[in-house]
Every structure is written in structure tokens, then in C-alpha cells.
Amino acid sequence: MRTHKAASCLVIMVALLTGCSDDSKAGDSTATVEFKVTGDSPASVYIPGIKYTGGDSSGPSSKWDVDLDSVKTPWSQKFQVKPGRSLSLQTGSVNPKTGIGCQIFVNGKLVDEDTKKNKPGSTLVAQCKSHVPM
């Protein structure tokens, strides 16, 4: 059974690698994309393809994927993203108090959300996907 779970996680991570980018330049048309994580327990946050300057419990960093551990929830971050880009957000929490959730907003409009409710002793993962309209 443990091998099956590992294989499932690998498939999830590969699918998320098609994420989005904030490769906008001055004068380019962009959309404001907000990624939100809801819950009441620390969570991991993964958003591929977004240049992020920020930090988590390990300190400040700058990288091309948002990959944070032990983020205090609720959490949100806004980015400028070119039209046509795919958007992906995965969040997880080990043994959360009540649940974990994610939301993606494009120009203030909710375009996807997912919420998982707690099961005692469980690790919950919520995934949101969408795209920036052309």
C-alpha cells in the first residue's frame, strides 16, 4: 500500500510542473492572480512556475517555484501573470485540526477551489487548477 501512495504523489507532482509563470515585462498585459490557502494548522504550499521572493520557517529566499513548509494559515499571495498561463496550487497539512483548502482568484474572481476535511491522523492535500484567460 505504501508504494501506491508514493506513486500517486509522484503523479501529482509531475502534473503540477505545468504551472504558471510571472514572466511579465513592462507594458505587457497581465492578470492579477491570488493564491489562497485556508485552514487552521500549518501547511505546505506549492505553486510551480512563479518567481517568488519571500520565505518560510527556514528564512527568506528567491526562487522560480513557490515551495513553502510550515506556513501559518490562512495564507495568500498575489502575482502578475500573463494571459494564457496555466495555474496550479497544491497545499497539504499533516493531521490538521479541521481541514485544509485552496483557492485561485484571477482579477478578483474565484476560478477554482478545493477543501478537504479532517480525518483523524490523516495528511490532507487540496489541489486547485485553472488558467489565466486570453
Backbone torsions as a table, in degrees:
resi	resn	phi	psi	omega
1	MET	NA	-37.9	-178.8
2	ARG	-62.3	-38.1	177.8
3	THR	-61.6	-40.7	179.6
4	HIS	-60.7	-43.5	179.4
5	LYS	-63.1	-42.6	179.8
6	ALA	-63.2	-41.6	179.2
7	ALA	-64.4	-39.3	178.7
8	SER	-63.1	-42.8	179.3
9	CYS	-63.7	-38.8	179.1
10	LEU	-62.4	-43.7	178.6
11	VAL	-62.3	-41.9	179.5
12	ILE	-61.6	-47.0	-177.7
13	MET	-64.7	-40.8	178.8
14	VAL	-62.9	-42.4	179.6
15	ALA	-63.3	-32.9	-177.4
16	LEU	-76.4	-15.5	-177.6
17	LEU	-68.6	-6.4	177.7
18	THR	-87.4	14.2	-173.6
19	GLY	-46.6	-149.9	-172.6
20	CYS	-120.9	171.4	-179.2
21	SER	-137.2	151.2	175.0
22	ASP	-110.5	51.8	-175.0
23	ASP	-85.6	31.9	-178.5
24	SER	-72.2	150.4	175.4
25	LYS	-121.5	162.6	179.8
26	ALA	-53.9	132.7	178.3
27	GLY	91.1	-16.2	178.2
28	ASP	-71.7	149.8	173.5
29	SER	-76.6	129.2	178.3
30	THR	-136.1	163.6	174.5
31	ALA	-115.4	151.2	173.7
32	THR	-89.4	119.5	179.2
33	VAL	-113.1	128.1	176.6
34	GLU	-115.8	127.8	175.5
35	PHE	-104.0	129.7	179.9
36	LYS	-125.9	143.5	173.7
37	VAL	-121.8	128.5	179.5
38	THR	-112.7	155.4	178.3
39	GLY	151.7	-173.6	-178.8
40	ASP	-133.1	17.8	178.9
41	SER	-138.9	155.8	176.6
42	PRO	-54.3	145.4	-176.0
43	ALA	-137.6	159.2	168.5
44	SER	-94.5	148.6	-179.1
45	VAL	-132.4	129.1	177.5
46	TYR	-132.9	120.3	176.3
47	ILE	-130.8	108.0	-177.9
48	PRO	-77.6	147.7	171.0
49	GLY	78.1	14.5	179.2
50	ILE	-113.5	127.1	175.2
51	LYS	-73.4	124.1	-173.1
52	TYR	-128.1	127.6	171.9
53	THR	-116.9	109.1	-176.3
54	GLY	-173.5	-148.5	-179.2
55	GLY	-170.3	172.7	175.4
56	ASP	-136.0	-154.9	-177.5
57	SER	-64.5	-17.7	179.6
58	SER	-89.4	-4.1	176.4
59	GLY	114.2	179.8	-176.9
60	PRO	-70.6	153.2	178.4
61	SER	-159.7	167.5	173.2
62	SER	-137.9	122.8	-175.9
63	LYS	-154.5	172.2	-176.4
64	TRP	-91.3	-6.2	172.2
65	ASP	-125.7	139.7	172.0
66	VAL	-82.1	116.0	-177.3
67	ASP	-142.4	91.5	-172.5
68	LEU	-117.5	146.8	176.0
69	ASP	-117.9	151.8	174.3
70	SER	54.7	43.8	178.3
71	VAL	-80.3	133.7	176.7
72	LYS	-71.5	130.0	178.8
73	THR	-102.2	150.3	-0.3
74	PRO	-71.2	153.8	-178.3
75	TRP	-135.4	144.0	173.6
76	SER	-152.0	155.2	178.4
77	GLN	-152.6	139.3	178.8
78	LYS	-108.2	146.5	179.0
79	PHE	-139.6	154.3	171.5
80	GLN	-95.5	124.4	-172.8
81	VAL	-132.6	140.9	178.9
82	LYS	-69.3	147.4	175.1
83	PRO	-59.3	146.9	178.8
84	GLY	91.6	-10.2	-178.0
85	ARG	-75.3	144.6	172.2
86	SER	-77.8	147.9	178.9
87	LEU	-123.7	139.3	-179.2
88	SER	-149.7	136.5	178.6
89	LEU	-140.4	129.3	174.1
90	GLN	-127.0	133.1	177.2
91	THR	-134.2	147.8	180.0
92	GLY	-144.9	156.4	178.7
93	SER	-145.2	134.1	178.6
94	VAL	-88.1	120.2	178.7
95	ASN	51.5	55.5	179.7
96	PRO	-66.1	157.7	-179.7
97	LYS	-65.1	-51.9	-178.3
98	THR	-126.1	-30.0	-178.8
99	GLY	166.8	-179.2	179.3
100	ILE	-142.6	147.9	179.7
101	GLY	-150.5	163.9	175.8
102	CYS	-137.4	155.6	177.2
103	GLN	-145.9	144.9	172.8
104	ILE	-123.6	128.7	176.7
105	PHE	-116.0	136.6	173.5
106	VAL	-118.8	119.9	-176.8
107	ASN	49.5	42.6	176.1
108	GLY	84.2	-5.4	-178.3
109	LYS	-102.0	128.7	177.5
110	LEU	-66.4	122.3	-178.4
111	VAL	-112.4	-18.9	174.6
112	ASP	-163.6	148.5	174.9
113	GLU	-153.1	155.9	179.1
114	ASP	-151.0	136.3	178.1
115	THR	-134.0	134.7	175.3
116	LYS	-118.3	132.9	-179.6
117	LYS	-93.6	152.3	-175.5
118	ASN	-65.2	139.7	166.8
119	LYS	-123.6	124.6	-174.0
120	PRO	-47.2	131.1	177.9
121	GLY	74.4	15.2	-173.9
122	SER	-102.0	162.6	168.1
123	THR	-107.6	123.6	-178.5
124	LEU	-105.3	142.2	177.6
125	VAL	-129.9	128.1	175.0
126	ALA	-115.3	140.0	-178.1
127	GLN	-130.4	135.7	176.1
128	CYS	-127.1	140.7	178.8
129	LYS	-141.5	146.7	175.2
130	SER	-167.7	-159.4	175.7
131	HIS	-153.0	162.6	176.6
132	VAL	-90.3	120.7	-179.7
133	PRO	-58.4	150.9	178.0
134	MET	-74.3	NA	NA
